[in-house]
Amino acid sequence: MLQRFLSNCPLLDEVLLGECEENFDFEQGNKFTFIELSQCVPSIKPLDVLKYYMKYLSAGGMPHKLPTSLVHLKYLHLEVCFMEHNEISSALCMIRSAPVLEKIVFLMYDNKKSPL
């Protein structure tokens, strides 16, 4: 449903994917990743992806670089679990795919502990 909504907003230039229910099973049937997100919102400038959406969008890992470059992305805020390889590779992929990135904010956490 999120993908369908964002696909109908091609001029959207700001996205904040915030808090959601902690025990929601994102990985069950997930077909919407950072790759699809970048194709839905090519004009995005700031992108905030918090904890559970980071897990959702990074499911399955990432390529070295996104097929659709994020040429407008200037601000990136990600909550990344440093114990999850898919989340770390997704964060690196987002950075590599944003040539005009000016500011990066990471909130690193461990699944067993509070944010670092």
Jmol script that loads the backbone (N, CA, C; Angstrom):
load data "model"
ATOM      1  N   MET A   1       0.819  -1.179   0.000  1.00  0.00           N
ATOM      2  CA  MET A   1       0.000   0.000   0.000  1.00  0.00           C
ATOM      3  C   MET A   1       0.874   1.259   0.000  1.00  0.00           C
ATOM      4  N   LEU A   2       1.983   1.228   0.741  1.00  0.00           N
ATOM      5  CA  LEU A   2       2.895   2.369   0.761  1.00  0.00           C
ATOM      6  C   LEU A   2       3.454   2.630  -0.627  1.00  0.00           C
ATOM      7  N   GLN A   3       3.850   1.593  -1.320  1.00  0.00           N
ATOM      8  CA  GLN A   3       4.388   1.736  -2.677  1.00  0.00           C
ATOM      9  C   GLN A   3       3.340   2.331  -3.609  1.00  0.00           C
ATOM     10  N   ARG A   4       2.121   1.867  -3.541  1.00  0.00           N
ATOM     11  CA  ARG A   4       1.047   2.387  -4.393  1.00  0.00           C
ATOM     12  C   ARG A   4       0.818   3.871  -4.110  1.00  0.00           C
ATOM     13  N   PHE A   5       0.808   4.232  -2.850  1.00  0.00           N
ATOM     14  CA  PHE A   5       0.610   5.636  -2.475  1.00  0.00           C
ATOM     15  C   PHE A   5       1.738   6.509  -3.015  1.00  0.00           C
ATOM     16  N   LEU A   6       2.997   6.112  -2.771  1.00  0.00           N
ATOM     17  CA  LEU A   6       4.134   6.916  -3.218  1.00  0.00           C
ATOM     18  C   LEU A   6       4.259   6.965  -4.736  1.00  0.00           C
ATOM     19  N   SER A   7       3.862   5.911  -5.413  1.00  0.00           N
ATOM     20  CA  SER A   7       3.909   5.885  -6.878  1.00  0.00           C
ATOM     21  C   SER A   7       2.985   6.923  -7.497  1.00  0.00           C
ATOM     22  N   ASN A   8       1.963   7.309  -6.769  1.00  0.00           N
ATOM     23  CA  ASN A   8       1.024   8.312  -7.264  1.00  0.00           C
ATOM     24  C   ASN A   8       1.401   9.728  -6.847  1.00  0.00           C
ATOM     25  N   CYS A   9       2.611   9.896  -6.319  1.00  0.00           N
ATOM     26  CA  CYS A   9       3.090  11.211  -5.870  1.00  0.00           C
ATOM     27  C   CYS A   9       4.477  11.493  -6.462  1.00  0.00           C
ATOM     28  N   PRO A  10       4.619  11.554  -7.794  1.00  0.00           N
ATOM     29  CA  PRO A  10       5.949  11.692  -8.401  1.00  0.00           C
ATOM     30  C   PRO A  10       6.650  13.013  -8.086  1.00  0.00           C
ATOM     31  N   LEU A  11       5.922  14.039  -7.679  1.00  0.00           N
ATOM     32  CA  LEU A  11       6.529  15.332  -7.354  1.00  0.00           C
ATOM     33  C   LEU A  11       6.870  15.469  -5.883  1.00  0.00           C
ATOM     34  N   LEU A  12       6.587  14.450  -5.106  1.00  0.00           N
ATOM     35  CA  LEU A  12       6.893  14.456  -3.676  1.00  0.00           C
ATOM     36  C   LEU A  12       8.384  14.677  -3.477  1.00  0.00           C
ATOM     37  N   ASP A  13       8.740  15.636  -2.628  1.00  0.00           N
ATOM     38  CA  ASP A  13      10.166  15.908  -2.444  1.00  0.00           C
ATOM     39  C   ASP A  13      10.640  15.750  -1.010  1.00  0.00           C
ATOM     40  N   GLU A  14       9.766  15.277  -0.124  1.00  0.00           N
ATOM     41  CA  GLU A  14      10.163  15.059   1.274  1.00  0.00           C
ATOM     42  C   GLU A  14       9.433  13.835   1.809  1.00  0.00           C
ATOM     43  N   VAL A  15      10.180  12.917   2.432  1.00  0.00           N
ATOM     44  CA  VAL A  15       9.565  11.705   2.981  1.00  0.00           C
ATOM     45  C   VAL A  15      10.104  11.449   4.383  1.00  0.00           C
ATOM     46  N   LEU A  16       9.186  11.218   5.311  1.00  0.00           N
ATOM     47  CA  LEU A  16       9.521  10.809   6.670  1.00  0.00           C
ATOM     48  C   LEU A  16       8.739   9.535   6.946  1.00  0.00           C
ATOM     49  N   LEU A  17       9.450   8.440   7.086  1.00  0.00           N
ATOM     50  CA  LEU A  17       8.836   7.167   7.430  1.00  0.00           C
ATOM     51  C   LEU A  17       9.158   6.906   8.889  1.00  0.00           C
ATOM     52  N   GLY A  18       8.185   7.178   9.742  1.00  0.00           N
ATOM     53  CA  GLY A  18       8.426   7.186  11.178  1.00  0.00           C
ATOM     54  C   GLY A  18       8.023   5.929  11.898  1.00  0.00           C
ATOM     55  N   GLU A  19       7.570   6.114  13.103  1.00  0.00           N
ATOM     56  CA  GLU A  19       7.262   5.010  13.999  1.00  0.00           C
ATOM     57  C   GLU A  19       6.071   4.207  13.502  1.00  0.00           C
ATOM     58  N   CYS A  20       6.084   2.950  13.835  1.00  0.00           N
ATOM     59  CA  CYS A  20       4.970   2.053  13.539  1.00  0.00           C
ATOM     60  C   CYS A  20       4.928   0.988  14.629  1.00  0.00           C
ATOM     61  N   GLU A  21       3.988   0.115  14.520  1.00  0.00           N
ATOM     62  CA  GLU A  21       3.835  -0.938  15.523  1.00  0.00           C
ATOM     63  C   GLU A  21       5.051  -1.854  15.526  1.00  0.00           C
ATOM     64  N   GLU A  22       5.662  -2.024  16.673  1.00  0.00           N
ATOM     65  CA  GLU A  22       6.919  -2.758  16.799  1.00  0.00           C
ATOM     66  C   GLU A  22       6.826  -4.224  16.368  1.00  0.00           C
ATOM     67  N   ASN A  23       5.734  -4.874  16.638  1.00  0.00           N
ATOM     68  CA  ASN A  23       5.671  -6.303  16.339  1.00  0.00           C
ATOM     69  C   ASN A  23       4.998  -6.603  14.997  1.00  0.00           C
ATOM     70  N   PHE A  24       4.910  -5.636  14.119  1.00  0.00           N
ATOM     71  CA  PHE A  24       4.401  -5.859  12.763  1.00  0.00           C
ATOM     72  C   PHE A  24       5.452  -6.609  11.958  1.00  0.00           C
ATOM     73  N   ASP A  25       5.061  -7.664  11.248  1.00  0.00           N
ATOM     74  CA  ASP A  25       6.003  -8.482  10.489  1.00  0.00           C
ATOM     75  C   ASP A  25       6.204  -7.897   9.094  1.00  0.00           C
ATOM     76  N   PHE A  26       7.235  -7.051   8.944  1.00  0.00           N
ATOM     77  CA  PHE A  26       7.517  -6.395   7.678  1.00  0.00           C
ATOM     78  C   PHE A  26       8.011  -7.355   6.611  1.00  0.00           C
ATOM     79  N   GLU A  27       8.743  -8.353   6.992  1.00  0.00           N
ATOM     80  CA  GLU A  27       9.405  -9.198   6.012  1.00  0.00           C
ATOM     81  C   GLU A  27       8.457 -10.173   5.322  1.00  0.00           C
ATOM     82  N   GLN A  28       7.289 -10.357   5.851  1.00  0.00           N
ATOM     83  CA  GLN A  28       6.343 -11.292   5.252  1.00  0.00           C
ATOM     84  C   GLN A  28       5.792 -10.710   3.946  1.00  0.00           C
ATOM     85  N   GLY A  29       6.255 -11.226   2.818  1.00  0.00           N
ATOM     86  CA  GLY A  29       5.765 -10.787   1.521  1.00  0.00           C
ATOM     87  C   GLY A  29       6.227  -9.399   1.091  1.00  0.00           C
ATOM     88  N   ASN A  30       7.292  -8.888   1.673  1.00  0.00           N
ATOM     89  CA  ASN A  30       7.755  -7.548   1.323  1.00  0.00           C
ATOM     90  C   ASN A  30       8.360  -7.524  -0.079  1.00  0.00           C
ATOM     91  N   LYS A  31       7.829  -6.663  -0.926  1.00  0.00           N
ATOM     92  CA  LYS A  31       8.367  -6.459  -2.266  1.00  0.00           C
ATOM     93  C   LYS A  31       8.799  -5.009  -2.459  1.00  0.00           C
ATOM     94  N   PHE A  32       8.668  -4.188  -1.431  1.00  0.00           N
ATOM     95  CA  PHE A  32       8.976  -2.761  -1.526  1.00  0.00           C
ATOM     96  C   PHE A  32      10.263  -2.482  -0.761  1.00  0.00           C
ATOM     97  N   THR A  33      11.319  -2.145  -1.485  1.00  0.00           N
ATOM     98  CA  THR A  33      12.620  -1.906  -0.881  1.00  0.00           C
ATOM     99  C   THR A  33      13.087  -0.497  -1.236  1.00  0.00           C
ATOM    100  N   PHE A  34      14.314  -0.159  -0.831  1.00  0.00           N
ATOM    101  CA  PHE A  34      14.876   1.136  -1.190  1.00  0.00           C
ATOM    102  C   PHE A  34      14.955   1.317  -2.708  1.00  0.00           C
ATOM    103  N   ILE A  35      15.122   0.223  -3.431  1.00  0.00           N
ATOM    104  CA  ILE A  35      15.181   0.304  -4.896  1.00  0.00           C
ATOM    105  C   ILE A  35      13.865   0.850  -5.437  1.00  0.00           C
ATOM    106  N   GLU A  36      12.754   0.274  -5.005  1.00  0.00           N
ATOM    107  CA  GLU A  36      11.441   0.753  -5.447  1.00  0.00           C
ATOM    108  C   GLU A  36      11.141   2.147  -4.907  1.00  0.00           C
ATOM    109  N   LEU A  37      11.551   2.415  -3.682  1.00  0.00           N
ATOM    110  CA  LEU A  37      11.340   3.749  -3.119  1.00  0.00           C
ATOM    111  C   LEU A  37      12.025   4.815  -3.976  1.00  0.00           C
ATOM    112  N   SER A  38      13.251   4.573  -4.382  1.00  0.00           N
ATOM    113  CA  SER A  38      13.983   5.555  -5.184  1.00  0.00           C
ATOM    114  C   SER A  38      13.309   5.790  -6.536  1.00  0.00           C
ATOM    115  N   GLN A  39      12.649   4.784  -7.077  1.00  0.00           N
ATOM    116  CA  GLN A  39      11.942   4.938  -8.351  1.00  0.00           C
ATOM    117  C   GLN A  39      10.619   5.670  -8.172  1.00  0.00           C
ATOM    118  N   CYS A  40       9.997   5.547  -6.993  1.00  0.00           N
ATOM    119  CA  CYS A  40       8.711   6.205  -6.730  1.00  0.00           C
ATOM    120  C   CYS A  40       8.869   7.698  -6.467  1.00  0.00           C
ATOM    121  N   VAL A  41       9.947   8.068  -5.812  1.00  0.00           N
ATOM    122  CA  VAL A  41      10.126   9.472  -5.414  1.00  0.00           C
ATOM    123  C   VAL A  41      11.485   9.997  -5.892  1.00  0.00           C
ATOM    124  N   PRO A  42      11.669  10.172  -7.198  1.00  0.00           N
ATOM    125  CA  PRO A  42      12.966  10.590  -7.736  1.00  0.00           C
ATOM    126  C   PRO A  42      13.375  12.014  -7.359  1.00  0.00           C
ATOM    127  N   SER A  43      12.427  12.851  -6.941  1.00  0.00           N
ATOM    128  CA  SER A  43      12.729  14.247  -6.609  1.00  0.00           C
ATOM    129  C   SER A  43      12.968  14.479  -5.126  1.00  0.00           C
ATOM    130  N   ILE A  44      13.098  13.416  -4.363  1.00  0.00           N
ATOM    131  CA  ILE A  44      13.217  13.536  -2.914  1.00  0.00           C
ATOM    132  C   ILE A  44      14.478  14.307  -2.521  1.00  0.00           C
ATOM    133  N   LYS A  45      14.315  15.212  -1.544  1.00  0.00           N
ATOM    134  CA  LYS A  45      15.447  16.009  -1.049  1.00  0.00           C
ATOM    135  C   LYS A  45      15.828  15.568   0.359  1.00  0.00           C
ATOM    136  N   PRO A  46      14.921  15.648   1.344  1.00  0.00           N
ATOM    137  CA  PRO A  46      15.226  15.028   2.639  1.00  0.00           C
ATOM    138  C   PRO A  46      14.521  13.680   2.750  1.00  0.00           C
ATOM    139  N   LEU A  47      15.214  12.714   3.343  1.00  0.00           N
ATOM    140  CA  LEU A  47      14.638  11.389   3.574  1.00  0.00           C
ATOM    141  C   LEU A  47      14.973  10.964   4.994  1.00  0.00           C
ATOM    142  N   ASP A  48      13.929  10.694   5.765  1.00  0.00           N
ATOM    143  CA  ASP A  48      14.071  10.187   7.125  1.00  0.00           C
ATOM    144  C   ASP A  48      13.454   8.798   7.171  1.00  0.00           C
ATOM    145  N   VAL A  49      14.248   7.808   7.543  1.00  0.00           N
ATOM    146  CA  VAL A  49      13.742   6.438   7.652  1.00  0.00           C
ATOM    147  C   VAL A  49      14.082   5.938   9.046  1.00  0.00           C
ATOM    148  N   LEU A  50      13.048   5.766   9.853  1.00  0.00           N
ATOM    149  CA  LEU A  50      13.260   5.342  11.222  1.00  0.00           C
ATOM    150  C   LEU A  50      13.213   3.823  11.334  1.00  0.00           C
ATOM    151  N   LYS A  51      13.576   3.347  12.482  1.00  0.00           N
ATOM    152  CA  LYS A  51      13.857   1.956  12.841  1.00  0.00           C
ATOM    153  C   LYS A  51      13.118   0.869  12.052  1.00  0.00           C
ATOM    154  N   TYR A  52      11.820   0.776  12.190  1.00  0.00           N
ATOM    155  CA  TYR A  52      11.103  -0.359  11.611  1.00  0.00           C
ATOM    156  C   TYR A  52      10.950  -0.236  10.101  1.00  0.00           C
ATOM    157  N   TYR A  53      10.859   0.974   9.579  1.00  0.00           N
ATOM    158  CA  TYR A  53      10.831   1.147   8.127  1.00  0.00           C
ATOM    159  C   TYR A  53      12.200   0.836   7.521  1.00  0.00           C
ATOM    160  N   MET A  54      13.260   1.103   8.259  1.00  0.00           N
ATOM    161  CA  MET A  54      14.601   0.747   7.780  1.00  0.00           C
ATOM    162  C   MET A  54      14.689  -0.763   7.600  1.00  0.00           C
ATOM    163  N   LYS A  55      14.176  -1.491   8.559  1.00  0.00           N
ATOM    164  CA  LYS A  55      14.167  -2.958   8.474  1.00  0.00           C
ATOM    165  C   LYS A  55      13.325  -3.407   7.286  1.00  0.00           C
ATOM    166  N   TYR A  56      12.193  -2.786   7.085  1.00  0.00           N
ATOM    167  CA  TYR A  56      11.273  -3.114   5.996  1.00  0.00           C
ATOM    168  C   TYR A  56      11.895  -2.843   4.627  1.00  0.00           C
ATOM    169  N   LEU A  57      12.456  -1.655   4.431  1.00  0.00           N
ATOM    170  CA  LEU A  57      12.993  -1.257   3.124  1.00  0.00           C
ATOM    171  C   LEU A  57      14.311  -1.945   2.782  1.00  0.00           C
ATOM    172  N   SER A  58      15.031  -2.425   3.786  1.00  0.00           N
ATOM    173  CA  SER A  58      16.331  -3.060   3.523  1.00  0.00           C
ATOM    174  C   SER A  58      16.239  -4.586   3.430  1.00  0.00           C
ATOM    175  N   ALA A  59      15.044  -5.136   3.546  1.00  0.00           N
ATOM    176  CA  ALA A  59      14.871  -6.594   3.477  1.00  0.00           C
ATOM    177  C   ALA A  59      15.428  -7.129   2.163  1.00  0.00           C
ATOM    178  N   GLY A  60      16.240  -8.155   2.251  1.00  0.00           N
ATOM    179  CA  GLY A  60      16.808  -8.768   1.056  1.00  0.00           C
ATOM    180  C   GLY A  60      18.128  -8.184   0.613  1.00  0.00           C
ATOM    181  N   GLY A  61      18.617  -7.158   1.290  1.00  0.00           N
ATOM    182  CA  GLY A  61      19.900  -6.566   0.936  1.00  0.00           C
ATOM    183  C   GLY A  61      19.792  -5.578  -0.207  1.00  0.00           C
ATOM    184  N   MET A  62      20.935  -5.039  -0.608  1.00  0.00           N
ATOM    185  CA  MET A  62      20.964  -3.989  -1.625  1.00  0.00           C
ATOM    186  C   MET A  62      22.101  -4.225  -2.607  1.00  0.00           C
ATOM    187  N   PRO A  63      21.955  -3.671  -3.807  1.00  0.00           N
ATOM    188  CA  PRO A  63      23.077  -3.700  -4.746  1.00  0.00           C
ATOM    189  C   PRO A  63      24.123  -2.673  -4.311  1.00  0.00           C
ATOM    190  N   HIS A  64      25.199  -2.579  -5.055  1.00  0.00           N
ATOM    191  CA  HIS A  64      26.244  -1.598  -4.745  1.00  0.00           C
ATOM    192  C   HIS A  64      25.719  -0.173  -4.886  1.00  0.00           C
ATOM    193  N   LYS A  65      24.874   0.055  -5.887  1.00  0.00           N
ATOM    194  CA  LYS A  65      24.310   1.375  -6.149  1.00  0.00           C
ATOM    195  C   LYS A  65      22.886   1.202  -6.661  1.00  0.00           C
ATOM    196  N   LEU A  66      22.015   2.160  -6.360  1.00  0.00           N
ATOM    197  CA  LEU A  66      20.640   2.087  -6.823  1.00  0.00           C
ATOM    198  C   LEU A  66      20.569   2.267  -8.338  1.00  0.00           C
ATOM    199  N   PRO A  67      19.643   1.601  -9.018  1.00  0.00           N
ATOM    200  CA  PRO A  67      19.509   1.792 -10.457  1.00  0.00           C
ATOM    201  C   PRO A  67      19.025   3.195 -10.820  1.00  0.00           C
ATOM    202  N   THR A  68      18.298   3.832  -9.906  1.00  0.00           N
ATOM    203  CA  THR A  68      17.835   5.202 -10.093  1.00  0.00           C
ATOM    204  C   THR A  68      18.589   6.086  -9.109  1.00  0.00           C
ATOM    205  N   SER A  69      19.455   6.939  -9.616  1.00  0.00           N
ATOM    206  CA  SER A  69      20.246   7.806  -8.751  1.00  0.00           C
ATOM    207  C   SER A  69      19.350   8.828  -8.048  1.00  0.00           C
ATOM    208  N   LEU A  70      19.667   9.120  -6.799  1.00  0.00           N
ATOM    209  CA  LEU A  70      18.917  10.105  -6.020  1.00  0.00           C
ATOM    210  C   LEU A  70      19.594  11.459  -6.178  1.00  0.00           C
ATOM    211  N   VAL A  71      19.427  12.059  -7.339  1.00  0.00           N
ATOM    212  CA  VAL A  71      20.173  13.265  -7.708  1.00  0.00           C
ATOM    213  C   VAL A  71      19.757  14.512  -6.940  1.00  0.00           C
ATOM    214  N   HIS A  72      18.631  14.475  -6.233  1.00  0.00           N
ATOM    215  CA  HIS A  72      18.175  15.634  -5.462  1.00  0.00           C
ATOM    216  C   HIS A  72      18.352  15.462  -3.957  1.00  0.00           C
ATOM    217  N   LEU A  73      18.695  14.257  -3.511  1.00  0.00           N
ATOM    218  CA  LEU A  73      18.772  13.960  -2.081  1.00  0.00           C
ATOM    219  C   LEU A  73      19.920  14.724  -1.425  1.00  0.00           C
ATOM    220  N   LYS A  74      19.558  15.600  -0.468  1.00  0.00           N
ATOM    221  CA  LYS A  74      20.564  16.410   0.226  1.00  0.00           C
ATOM    222  C   LYS A  74      20.690  16.042   1.700  1.00  0.00           C
ATOM    223  N   TYR A  75      19.630  15.501   2.288  1.00  0.00           N
ATOM    224  CA  TYR A  75      19.620  15.185   3.720  1.00  0.00           C
ATOM    225  C   TYR A  75      19.117  13.759   3.910  1.00  0.00           C
ATOM    226  N   LEU A  76      19.888  12.963   4.625  1.00  0.00           N
ATOM    227  CA  LEU A  76      19.543  11.566   4.868  1.00  0.00           C
ATOM    228  C   LEU A  76      19.649  11.269   6.354  1.00  0.00           C
ATOM    229  N   HIS A  77      18.547  10.824   6.944  1.00  0.00           N
ATOM    230  CA  HIS A  77      18.523  10.443   8.354  1.00  0.00           C
ATOM    231  C   HIS A  77      18.035   9.004   8.431  1.00  0.00           C
ATOM    232  N   LEU A  78      18.893   8.114   8.918  1.00  0.00           N
ATOM    233  CA  LEU A  78      18.562   6.699   8.998  1.00  0.00           C
ATOM    234  C   LEU A  78      18.808   6.158  10.399  1.00  0.00           C
ATOM    235  N   GLU A  79      17.884   5.338  10.889  1.00  0.00           N
ATOM    236  CA  GLU A  79      18.105   4.581  12.117  1.00  0.00           C
ATOM    237  C   GLU A  79      18.515   3.183  11.684  1.00  0.00           C
ATOM    238  N   VAL A  80      19.755   2.815  11.977  1.00  0.00           N
ATOM    239  CA  VAL A  80      20.339   1.574  11.466  1.00  0.00           C
ATOM    240  C   VAL A  80      20.766   0.670  12.625  1.00  0.00           C
ATOM    241  N   CYS A  81      20.349  -0.587  12.561  1.00  0.00           N
ATOM    242  CA  CYS A  81      20.816  -1.583  13.525  1.00  0.00           C
ATOM    243  C   CYS A  81      22.184  -2.060  13.060  1.00  0.00           C
ATOM    244  N   PHE A  82      23.206  -1.825  13.860  1.00  0.00           N
ATOM    245  CA  PHE A  82      24.564  -2.192  13.444  1.00  0.00           C
ATOM    246  C   PHE A  82      24.782  -3.703  13.430  1.00  0.00           C
ATOM    247  N   MET A  83      23.805  -4.471  13.877  1.00  0.00           N
ATOM    248  CA  MET A  83      23.902  -5.938  13.849  1.00  0.00           C
ATOM    249  C   MET A  83      23.252  -6.529  12.586  1.00  0.00           C
ATOM    250  N   GLU A  84      22.604  -5.696  11.772  1.00  0.00           N
ATOM    251  CA  GLU A  84      21.889  -6.164  10.582  1.00  0.00           C
ATOM    252  C   GLU A  84      22.649  -5.789   9.316  1.00  0.00           C
ATOM    253  N   HIS A  85      23.212  -6.791   8.656  1.00  0.00           N
ATOM    254  CA  HIS A  85      23.988  -6.570   7.434  1.00  0.00           C
ATOM    255  C   HIS A  85      23.155  -5.857   6.346  1.00  0.00           C
ATOM    256  N   ASN A  86      21.889  -6.262   6.184  1.00  0.00           N
ATOM    257  CA  ASN A  86      21.036  -5.648   5.162  1.00  0.00           C
ATOM    258  C   ASN A  86      20.830  -4.162   5.405  1.00  0.00           C
ATOM    259  N   GLU A  87      20.701  -3.758   6.651  1.00  0.00           N
ATOM    260  CA  GLU A  87      20.500  -2.343   6.949  1.00  0.00           C
ATOM    261  C   GLU A  87      21.770  -1.533   6.687  1.00  0.00           C
ATOM    262  N   ILE A  88      22.911  -2.085   7.039  1.00  0.00           N
ATOM    263  CA  ILE A  88      24.180  -1.389   6.793  1.00  0.00           C
ATOM    264  C   ILE A  88      24.439  -1.276   5.294  1.00  0.00           C
ATOM    265  N   SER A  89      24.235  -2.362   4.542  1.00  0.00           N
ATOM    266  CA  SER A  89      24.463  -2.302   3.093  1.00  0.00           C
ATOM    267  C   SER A  89      23.473  -1.359   2.424  1.00  0.00           C
ATOM    268  N   SER A  90      22.253  -1.282   2.932  1.00  0.00           N
ATOM    269  CA  SER A  90      21.266  -0.347   2.376  1.00  0.00           C
ATOM    270  C   SER A  90      21.673   1.097   2.625  1.00  0.00           C
ATOM    271  N   ALA A  91      22.164   1.374   3.827  1.00  0.00           N
ATOM    272  CA  ALA A  91      22.616   2.731   4.145  1.00  0.00           C
ATOM    273  C   ALA A  91      23.775   3.137   3.239  1.00  0.00           C
ATOM    274  N   LEU A  92      24.737   2.251   3.045  1.00  0.00           N
ATOM    275  CA  LEU A  92      25.874   2.541   2.164  1.00  0.00           C
ATOM    276  C   LEU A  92      25.421   2.748   0.721  1.00  0.00           C
ATOM    277  N   CYS A  93      24.476   1.954   0.281  1.00  0.00           N
ATOM    278  CA  CYS A  93      23.945   2.081  -1.069  1.00  0.00           C
ATOM    279  C   CYS A  93      23.256   3.435  -1.252  1.00  0.00           C
ATOM    280  N   MET A  94      22.495   3.857  -0.271  1.00  0.00           N
ATOM    281  CA  MET A  94      21.828   5.157  -0.351  1.00  0.00           C
ATOM    282  C   MET A  94      22.855   6.282  -0.461  1.00  0.00           C
ATOM    283  N   ILE A  95      23.921   6.199   0.306  1.00  0.00           N
ATOM    284  CA  ILE A  95      24.970   7.222   0.269  1.00  0.00           C
ATOM    285  C   ILE A  95      25.637   7.249  -1.104  1.00  0.00           C
ATOM    286  N   ARG A  96      25.979   6.089  -1.629  1.00  0.00           N
ATOM    287  CA  ARG A  96      26.628   6.012  -2.951  1.00  0.00           C
ATOM    288  C   ARG A  96      25.730   6.518  -4.070  1.00  0.00           C
ATOM    289  N   SER A  97      24.424   6.443  -3.881  1.00  0.00           N
ATOM    290  CA  SER A  97      23.466   6.808  -4.926  1.00  0.00           C
ATOM    291  C   SER A  97      22.992   8.249  -4.829  1.00  0.00           C
ATOM    292  N   ALA A  98      23.567   9.021  -3.926  1.00  0.00           N
ATOM    293  CA  ALA A  98      23.141  10.411  -3.720  1.00  0.00           C
ATOM    294  C   ALA A  98      24.331  11.357  -3.943  1.00  0.00           C
ATOM    295  N   PRO A  99      24.548  11.781  -5.179  1.00  0.00           N
ATOM    296  CA  PRO A  99      25.741  12.574  -5.501  1.00  0.00           C
ATOM    297  C   PRO A  99      25.784  13.977  -4.880  1.00  0.00           C
ATOM    298  N   VAL A 100      24.653  14.551  -4.486  1.00  0.00           N
ATOM    299  CA  VAL A 100      24.654  15.906  -3.913  1.00  0.00           C
ATOM    300  C   VAL A 100      24.328  15.897  -2.421  1.00  0.00           C
ATOM    301  N   LEU A 101      24.486  14.755  -1.783  1.00  0.00           N
ATOM    302  CA  LEU A 101      24.187  14.613  -0.361  1.00  0.00           C
ATOM    303  C   LEU A 101      25.023  15.595   0.455  1.00  0.00           C
ATOM    304  N   GLU A 102      24.361  16.380   1.296  1.00  0.00           N
ATOM    305  CA  GLU A 102      25.043  17.380   2.119  1.00  0.00           C
ATOM    306  C   GLU A 102      25.118  16.998   3.590  1.00  0.00           C
ATOM    307  N   LYS A 103      24.126  16.245   4.075  1.00  0.00           N
ATOM    308  CA  LYS A 103      24.091  15.924   5.503  1.00  0.00           C
ATOM    309  C   LYS A 103      23.567  14.506   5.705  1.00  0.00           C
ATOM    310  N   ILE A 104      24.270  13.759   6.556  1.00  0.00           N
ATOM    311  CA  ILE A 104      23.872  12.404   6.915  1.00  0.00           C
ATOM    312  C   ILE A 104      23.759  12.329   8.432  1.00  0.00           C
ATOM    313  N   VAL A 105      22.662  11.768   8.903  1.00  0.00           N
ATOM    314  CA  VAL A 105      22.483  11.536  10.331  1.00  0.00           C
ATOM    315  C   VAL A 105      22.157  10.059  10.502  1.00  0.00           C
ATOM    316  N   PHE A 106      22.964   9.371  11.305  1.00  0.00           N
ATOM    317  CA  PHE A 106      22.721   7.968  11.621  1.00  0.00           C
ATOM    318  C   PHE A 106      22.401   7.852  13.099  1.00  0.00           C
ATOM    319  N   LEU A 107      21.395   7.085  13.402  1.00  0.00           N
ATOM    320  CA  LEU A 107      21.140   6.676  14.777  1.00  0.00           C
ATOM    321  C   LEU A 107      21.366   5.174  14.770  1.00  0.00           C
ATOM    322  N   MET A 108      22.477   4.755  15.341  1.00  0.00           N
ATOM    323  CA  MET A 108      22.844   3.337  15.353  1.00  0.00           C
ATOM    324  C   MET A 108      22.298   2.701  16.627  1.00  0.00           C
ATOM    325  N   TYR A 109      21.827   1.481  16.510  1.00  0.00           N
ATOM    326  CA  TYR A 109      21.322   0.760  17.684  1.00  0.00           C
ATOM    327  C   TYR A 109      21.603  -0.728  17.517  1.00  0.00           C
ATOM    328  N   ASP A 110      21.539  -1.424  18.624  1.00  0.00           N
ATOM    329  CA  ASP A 110      21.668  -2.871  18.678  1.00  0.00           C
ATOM    330  C   ASP A 110      20.268  -3.395  19.021  1.00  0.00           C
ATOM    331  N   ASN A 111      19.842  -4.482  18.420  1.00  0.00           N
ATOM    332  CA  ASN A 111      18.503  -5.021  18.700  1.00  0.00           C
ATOM    333  C   ASN A 111      18.259  -5.283  20.171  1.00  0.00           C
ATOM    334  N   LYS A 112      19.306  -5.555  20.927  1.00  0.00           N
ATOM    335  CA  LYS A 112      19.145  -5.905  22.328  1.00  0.00           C
ATOM    336  C   LYS A 112      19.263  -4.696  23.262  1.00  0.00           C
ATOM    337  N   LYS A 113      19.692  -3.546  22.711  1.00  0.00           N
ATOM    338  CA  LYS A 113      19.947  -2.386  23.557  1.00  0.00           C
ATOM    339  C   LYS A 113      19.217  -1.170  23.006  1.00  0.00           C
ATOM    340  N   SER A 114      19.233  -0.110  23.765  1.00  0.00           N
ATOM    341  CA  SER A 114      18.645   1.146  23.321  1.00  0.00           C
ATOM    342  C   SER A 114      19.594   1.823  22.319  1.00  0.00           C
ATOM    343  N   PRO A 115      19.133   2.902  21.635  1.00  0.00           N
ATOM    344  CA  PRO A 115      19.978   3.580  20.658  1.00  0.00           C
ATOM    345  C   PRO A 115      21.326   4.007  21.247  1.00  0.00           C
ATOM    346  N   LEU A 116      22.360   3.971  20.416  1.00  0.00           N
ATOM    347  CA  LEU A 116      23.714   4.365  20.844  1.00  0.00           C
ATOM    348  C   LEU A 116      23.896   5.848  20.678  1.00  0.00           C
TER     349      LEU A 116
END
end "model"
wireframe off; spacefill off
backbone 0.3
color backbone group
